[in-house]
Amino acid sequence: MTPPKATITETNKDGINYLLWLSYATIGGLWIATHFIMIPYVIHLMVLVTAILYAACHHSLVLREEAAKAAASGESAEAVDTLKAEDAYQFPLVGSLSLFSLYCAFKYLDKDLVNLLIGLYFCAVGCLAVFVTLQNGLIDKTKKKSFQIKKSINHPLGALGIESPLKIDLEFGILDIILLTGSAVFCGFYFR
């Protein structure tokens, strides 16, 4: 694996972003170290969040630079997801709804059941995150997928602004199935 290349805005002579590698090492090191030594949670949280934010912001800037280069050269760039103002307006509403539902869950449901549901949710999200990370590193996007599922589902939620019929289009290959199974096993061991 080659080190991440520095972006145009950075001034490394060899073109390697050592701070990005340091943030990756910090994330991995903290993950391993917490199994052996007790790290105060405030220090752990601050260092981990700082490292994750640096890596995520750097990745976002790299995507932005790639889109700008593609636009300057006249090539058609892949669609890059960006945050729109309409999406940002929804954050307080979604956050409030999430906190209220969590409050109701703890108030009206058994504590162990709520912890189990939250654990299963994080396990599913983690499984998908590991799958997508491995998939982006191993699969060439131009290859044709082996299996394809197309389904349309009629539903009564059109009044809420959700498109009806809901169109589901899944494409996956053998490597996708292997990666998803592997990430599910990894998350299963973590969930124990």
Backbone hydrogen bonds, N-H to C=O, Kabsch-Sander energy under -0.5 kcal/mol:
donor,donor_aa,acceptor,acceptor_aa,energy
6,A,15,G,-3.5
10,E,7,T,-1.3
17,N,4,P,-1.9
18,Y,16,I,-1.1
21,W,17,N,-1.6
22,L,18,Y,-2.3
23,S,19,L,-2.2
24,Y,20,L,-2.3
25,A,21,W,-2.6
26,T,22,L,-2.4
27,I,23,S,-2.3
28,G,24,Y,-2.4
29,G,25,A,-3.0
30,L,26,T,-2.6
31,W,27,I,-1.9
32,I,28,G,-2.1
33,A,29,G,-3.2
34,T,30,L,-2.0
35,H,32,I,-1.4
36,F,33,A,-1.6
37,I,33,A,-2.9
39,I,37,I,-0.7
44,H,40,P,-2.8
45,L,41,Y,-2.8
46,M,42,V,-2.4
47,V,43,I,-2.6
48,L,44,H,-2.5
49,V,45,L,-2.6
50,T,46,M,-2.0
51,A,47,V,-2.2
52,I,48,L,-2.5
53,L,49,V,-2.7
54,Y,50,T,-2.2
55,A,51,A,-2.2
56,A,52,I,-2.7
57,C,53,L,-2.8
58,H,54,Y,-2.4
59,H,55,A,-2.2
60,S,56,A,-2.2
61,L,57,C,-2.3
62,V,58,H,-2.3
63,L,59,H,-2.1
64,R,60,S,-2.0
65,E,61,L,-2.5
66,E,62,V,-2.4
67,A,63,L,-2.1
68,A,64,R,-2.1
69,K,65,E,-2.5
70,A,66,E,-2.3
71,A,67,A,-2.2
72,A,68,A,-2.3
73,S,69,K,-2.0
74,G,70,A,-0.6
75,E,70,A,-1.4
77,A,75,E,-0.7
81,D,79,A,-0.5
84,K,82,T,-0.5
88,A,84,K,-2.0
89,Y,85,A,-2.1
90,Q,86,E,-0.8
90,Q,87,D,-0.6
91,F,87,D,-0.6
91,F,88,A,-0.7
94,V,90,Q,-2.9
95,G,91,F,-2.9
96,S,92,P,-2.4
97,L,93,L,-2.4
98,S,94,V,-2.5
99,L,95,G,-2.5
100,F,96,S,-2.5
101,S,97,L,-2.5
102,L,98,S,-2.2
103,Y,99,L,-2.4
104,C,100,F,-2.6
105,A,101,S,-2.3
106,F,102,L,-2.4
107,K,103,Y,-2.1
108,Y,104,C,-2.7
109,L,105,A,-2.1
114,V,110,D,-2.3
115,N,111,K,-2.5
116,L,112,D,-2.2
117,L,113,L,-2.6
118,I,114,V,-2.7
119,G,115,N,-2.4
120,L,116,L,-2.6
121,Y,117,L,-2.3
122,F,118,I,-2.6
123,C,119,G,-2.1
124,A,120,L,-2.4
125,V,121,Y,-2.6
126,G,122,F,-2.6
127,C,123,C,-2.4
128,L,124,A,-2.2
129,A,125,V,-2.3
130,V,126,G,-2.7
131,F,127,C,-2.3
132,V,128,L,-2.7
133,T,129,A,-2.3
134,L,130,V,-2.5
135,Q,131,F,-2.7
136,N,132,V,-2.5
137,G,133,T,-1.2
138,L,134,L,-1.5
139,I,135,Q,-2.4
143,K,140,D,-1.4
147,F,172,F,-3.1
149,I,170,L,-3.0
151,K,168,I,-2.8
153,I,166,L,-2.8
154,N,152,S,-0.5
159,A,156,P,-0.5
160,L,157,L,-1.2
161,G,158,G,-1.5
162,I,157,L,-1.4
163,E,161,G,-0.5
166,L,153,I,-3.0
168,I,151,K,-3.6
168,I,166,L,-0.6
169,D,167,K,-0.5
170,L,149,I,-3.1
172,F,147,F,-2.1
177,I,173,G,-1.8
178,I,174,I,-2.4
179,L,175,L,-2.7
180,L,176,D,-2.7
181,T,177,I,-2.3
182,G,178,I,-2.5
183,S,179,L,-2.6
184,A,180,L,-2.0
185,V,181,T,-2.2
186,F,182,G,-2.3
187,C,183,S,-2.5
188,G,184,A,-2.2
189,F,185,V,-2.2
190,Y,186,F,-1.9
191,F,187,C,-2.4
192,R,188,G,-1.3
